[in-house]
């Protein structure tokens, strides 16, 4: 079994880490979250939990204090490029 953790795109909402599944496209999910944050709306996002089970999370643009969108682009600031 290959380790996908290094290539997973993630959403970190108020410290909780969620993995984006391969579909839908991460760019569309990021746009949906950004729109909710900009407009004080709610984004319903299908994600995977730490055990890779499919769940849905609701992100409220009015109440969430932080959202990190990790697109898994390399190299990371803490990693040297090769």
C-alpha positions in Angstrom: 0.0 0.0 0.0 1.4 3.4 -1.0 1.5 6.3 1.4 -0.8 8.9 0.0 -0.5 11.2 3.0 2.3 13.2 1.3 0.1 13.9 -1.8 -3.3 14.5 -0.1 -4.9 17.9 -0.4 -6.2 18.9 3.0 -8.5 21.4 4.6 -7.7 22.4 8.2 -10.7 24.0 9.9 -10.1 25.5 13.3 -7.3 23.0 13.8 -9.2 19.9 12.6 -7.5 18.3 9.5 -9.7 16.9 6.7 -8.5 15.2 3.5 -10.0 16.1 0.2 -11.0 13.1 -1.9 -9.8 13.0 -5.6 -13.2 14.1 -6.8 -14.4 16.9 -7.0 -11.5 19.0 -8.0 -9.8 20.8 -5.1 -9.9 24.1 -6.9 -13.7 24.0 -6.9 -13.8 23.1 -3.2 -11.4 25.9 -2.4 -13.7 28.4 -4.3 -16.7 27.1 -2.5 -15.0 27.7 0.9 -13.7 31.1 -0.1 -17.2 32.2 -1.2 -18.7 31.0 2.2 -16.0 32.9 4.1 -16.5 36.1 2.0 -20.3 36.0 2.2 -20.9 34.7 5.7 -22.6 31.6 4.2 -22.2 27.9 4.8 -20.2 25.5 2.6 -21.0 21.8 2.6 -17.8 19.9 1.8 -17.4 16.2 1.3 -14.1 15.1 2.8 -12.3 12.1 4.3 -11.5 11.8 8.0 -8.2 10.5 9.4 -9.3 6.9 8.7 -10.2 7.8 5.2 -14.0 7.5 5.8 -16.2 9.8 3.8 -17.9 12.5 5.8 -19.4 15.9 5.1 -18.4 19.0 7.0 -20.2 22.3 7.2 -18.0 25.4 7.2 -19.8 28.5 8.4 -18.3 31.7 7.0 -19.7 33.6 10.0 -18.3 31.5 12.8 -15.1 29.7 11.7 -12.0 31.3 12.9 -9.5 29.8 10.5 -9.4 27.7 7.4 -6.1 26.4 5.8 -6.3 25.1 2.3 -3.3 22.8 1.7 -3.0 22.1 -2.0 0.0 19.9 -1.4 2.3 21.9 -3.7 6.0 21.2 -3.5 8.5 22.1 -2.3 7.1 23.1 1.1 8.7 26.2 2.7 10.4 23.8 5.2 11.6 21.4 2.6 14.5 21.8 0.1 13.7 21.4 -3.5 15.6 18.7 -5.4 
